[in-house]
Amino acid sequence: MKPATRHAVDGVLAVDRLVHEPARLAILTVLANAEAVEFGFLETVCRLSRGNLSSHLSKLEAGGLVEIEKSFKGKRPLTRASITAGGREALEKYRRQIAALVGMTDTNQKET
């Protein structure tokens, strides 16, 4: 196996599965582009059910990647999520890993 291929495989295996899961990646991407986002907006944009969104947000919060703020708007509960500094770092690391992997596959295709 070529060293470049081994490096690409190592990169894939090192990807943070908490970030890599498609729904959580979508959530983090939305949160990275806003200061704080309401639960209902995330539900709509990420096309997730309330239960699925809640589950994914809980996992991201437990991993330290997002913060959840619960309050009231009048008498109605309001849940807002925001990305943490650690979440931004994890998302950027993931982006670099995927970019490197894509670069490796482009290089391997050119060599064949």
N, C-alpha and C positions, 0 to 999 in steps of 0.2 A: 504494500500500500504506500502510495506517495505521501511524504510528510504533509503536504498541503491538504490532502484528503483526510488524513488522521486529525489534523488541526480542525478541519471543518466538522468532523464527527464529534470531536471533543467539545466544540462550540455548541452543537445541538444538544448534547447531553448536559451541558452546563446551564441551559436556559432555565430561568426561574419559572416553574410550573404555576405558581400563583399568578404571575403576570401573563403567561402564555395562553391560558384558557381563554377562548374567544370572547365570552361575555365579559370576563374581568378585564381583558385587554381593551374592549370597547368602553367600559366604564372608566378606566384609567385615562384613556385617550380623551374622552369628553371632559373629565375633571381637570386634566392638565391644561385645558384651554379655557378655564373659567375659575373664578375665585371660589365660588361655592355653588352647588347645583341642587335644586329641589328634587326630591324623590320622584315626583310625578313626571318631571322633565326627563330624568334618566330612564324611567320606565318606558316612556314613549320613544325616545331617541335610540335606546339600545334594544328596543323591541323585546322586552322581558316582562314576564308576569310579575306581579307584586311579590309573590313568594320567592321566585327565582332571583329577582333583584335584591331582595332582603338577604337571602342566603349568600349571594356573592359579595354584597357589601359587608356582611359580617365576617367573611373570610378575609377580605381585604383589610378590614379594621383590625382583626386579630393579628394580621401580618404587619401591622404598622404602616400600611400604605395609604390608608384613608382615615379621615376623622368624620364621625357622624355627630351632628348637632340636632337635638330634638327640642322644639319649642312650640309655641302656639301662635297662630295668626287669628286673632279674635278667640273664638272658642274651638277652633279646629287645630288639630295637631299638625305640625310642620316639621318635616325631616329634611335636612340638608346635608350634603356630603361634600367634602373637599379633599384634595390630594395633599399628602404630607410631603415634607422634604425627602423623606425616605422613599415615598412613592414616586416622586419625580426622578430620583436617582435610579430606582429599579426599572422604571419605564425607559429611561435613557440607556441604561445598560442593556436592556432587552433589544432596543433599537440598534445599538452597535453590534450586538451578537448576530442579529438577523441580517444586518447589512454585510457583515463579514462573511456569513454563510452564503448569501447571494453572490458576493464577490468571488468566493471560492468556486461556486458552481459555474459562474460565468467563465472563470479561468480554466476550469477542467473541461468545459465544452470547447473552448478555443484550442486546447492542446490535442483534442482527439480528431 
